[in-house]
Structures are given as C-alpha cells and as structure tokens.
Amino acid sequence: MRETAERVILLADCQSFYASIEKASHPECKNKPVVVAGSVERRSGIILAACPIAKQYGITTAERLGIALNKCPELVVLRPRMQHYIDASIMITGIYQEFTNLVEIFSIDEQFLDITASLPLFGDPVTIAKALQQKVLLQTGVWIRVGISSNKMLAKMATDIWAKKNKDGIFTLPKTEVEALLWPQPVHKMFGVGSRMTTHFTRLGMHTIGDIARTPLPRLKDRLRFRFGKQSDIHAEVLWRTANGIDDSPVTPETFNTPPKSVGHMMTLPRDYMEPWEVDTVLLELTEEVCRDCRRKKYMGHVVTVNCMCSPYEAPTGFSRQMKLLDPTNHTKTVFEAVKQLFYKYWDGMPVRRVGVTISQLMDDQSYQLTLFDDQIKLRALEKVTDSIKNRYGSTAIVRASSLTAAGQAADRSIKIGGHYK
C-alpha cells in the first residue's frame, strides 16, 4: 500500500437527521413538511429537526413549535424516538467502517473519517464520498453531505459552508485553497464563532475569516485580551488556527471512551413549580439519576452543581452554583443534602421552570474515605442492590413515594433518553 504525504479527511453530516429517519419510516410523508418536536403540553415543544421542505417555510431548528405551526399550518409534527435515532447512527457508523477503521463520532449525525489508507482500495476521495452517500441512503433513507480536506477542521468547514449548499452534497477544500476560498467568507461562517463572537469581531473591525487569519497571533491575543481578559489567550489561538486551517488532531475512534469530566441531568418542568415540596421532589429525582449514573460508571465526585431557571419565559431569572464536598461521593442522600443547601441559598422564590444537578471532579469510586459517622459499606451495598433491580426491571421498578405525587417526573423520564422519548 502506497504512502500518502497528506491525510485525506472526510466529515460526513446527515441531512436533517431525525426528520430524515422519520420520513423514511413514514413514506406517506415523503412530500410533506415534517418536523420532529417535543410536546407543547409539557413545555418541551422545540423543533429538534426540520426536513428540507419544512425549512422552505422558514422553520428552523430550536424554534418553538407554536411559531413553526404559524408559519406552516399543514406541518406534520412527529414525536422524537431517540433510541431509534441512536440505532440508526450506529448503523451509519458501521457503513463508514466498511471503508476505513478510522471513524470518529463527532455527534449523533456527524462523523469524521480518515480515508488516507483507503484510497488505493476504493478510489479517489470524491468517489468514496459518493459511495458513502449511496450506501447510507439505500440502507437508512438518510442523505449525507461530505466535506473533504486534509484535516478535521477544514473538512468540517467544507461541509458546513459548501457541501450542505451543493446539490451533490460534496465539496473539497484543499489546504492550498484556504486563502482563496475560506478567507473571503464572513466571520460568522467560521467553525466555533457564534452570534456573540461575531458581534465582538465586528466591533474589532474583523468581518471575514481572512481578517482573523491575517492578524498576527500575538496581535489577536492582545485585542481579545483587551476585551475578555488574559483567560482569552487560548481561545484566541484556537480561532487563529481555525481561520488558517491549521489542525493537527488525528481522527480518533476512541473519542467517547475517554473518562467524563462530569455527570449531570437537567429537567424542564411541565409547569411552574412554586412550592418547596414540589421542587424537593424533582431535585431528589435528578440527584438519584446522577448518582446512579456515577455508580454505574464507577465514579464519585467532589463537586456538586445546581442549575435553576425561573419564570417568566421572556425575562427568566436563575443561577448556577456549586459546592465542594468534604469527601467525594456518589451516595444519593449525601449529594441531595448538598443540592438542597445550594438551591435554597440562591433561589429567589420565583416559579421554577427548569432545574439541573451535576457532579464533577470525578474519581474512581473504589478509593473512598471511611468516616466515623456513616456506615458507608452498608449504604453502598444497599444502593448496589436497588441499582441492580432498576437495571434489570427498569428505573421505575423502585421509586420513592414522593415521585408518585403530582410533582413527580420519574415515570415520565423513565421512557425518555436525554429528555426525549425513546
């Protein structure tokens, strides 16, 4: 097998992934505007995906369902099926792995492929990209767009800026063409630059990606430091490297096998919670989910964080505060006491619409400190038994009495993945 001097990297992106999967499952909706969205009744009515036909009406991802229906009254709204999408994503990964073993998952609908060593077997990069498109479309009903370049960052921008707009869904951005093709693009099209950062660059007189790329790095650091402080130096270098198409990171199949930095869950409530007992119910449910996840992954944490957003929707208040525990733990009762202490210290009494609990500064749960006041061995054994029952019979096989009240959300969350229906 010949050696290639320059790597060949693809970024394959699934078009309107959730909506495409649903349209493949509902042939009768082939020529109809389709969106995948949550429930308006439970205040989770946000557009998760819109098919190309729906987008022609101006419907966008993350838009509220009510607004989308005003734009297109005949809109077909389908409830998300997260496990189905996960299964489809795994199937698509398997298709990519038929062409190369170097496949890195970037998100549920985006994956990087290093096809450098595959060129002698399957042909040039465009030929491989077309083969991928046809195979994925045939097996899943999903159309993929493919950006081609010499590194991951350029492949990503080739997809986002050009391949998603092309009829054939393929675009090649050679490193030699960065100055001619990438630099004239407006700064908001650069990967990693959102609306707020675009505003900051506009104030600095930087309107194109080339404006950033041509600025000497020390000068760019100085300009961002003046606005954001010394902590912006790393961000400035990342932006400068992105603008210049510099990325040395390899395509790494084991990306998601790295240890997590934190474990957390967040919940948007079906109605405003005003009574402390209602809030306590969902805080305990979230704490139990987080601690159970930690125990399953064999971690315990040193820092507890509580997030809260309060109504009204138009001008919400809220907070995000954390506390360091005396000893790392994944014990539900211990973490819950810290969660309550944080919540009631910073809650302003306004109606609660969203809450979250996170444990961070994780470490191996086998290295725990025994105390004189808690029988940790007994507590760990008890939670091990309850976890095993839930793992075998479902998370609602054992529930706390508070979860059976009107405030409880455990039963509803048990049939969801990531806050959306399985």
Helices and strands as residue ranges (DSSP letters): E 9-14, H 17-25, G 27-29, E 34-37, E 47-50, H 52-55, H 65-71, E 76-78, H 82-96, E 103-107, E 110-114, G 116-118, H 119-122, H 125-140, E 144-149, H 152-157, I 158-163, E 170-172, G 175-177, I 178-182, G 187-189, H 195-203, H 209-213, H 217-228, G 230-232, H 233-243, G 255-257, E 262-273, H 276-296, E 299-310, E 317-329, H 332-346, E 352-364, H 376-393, G 401-404, H 410-413, E 416-417, E 420-421
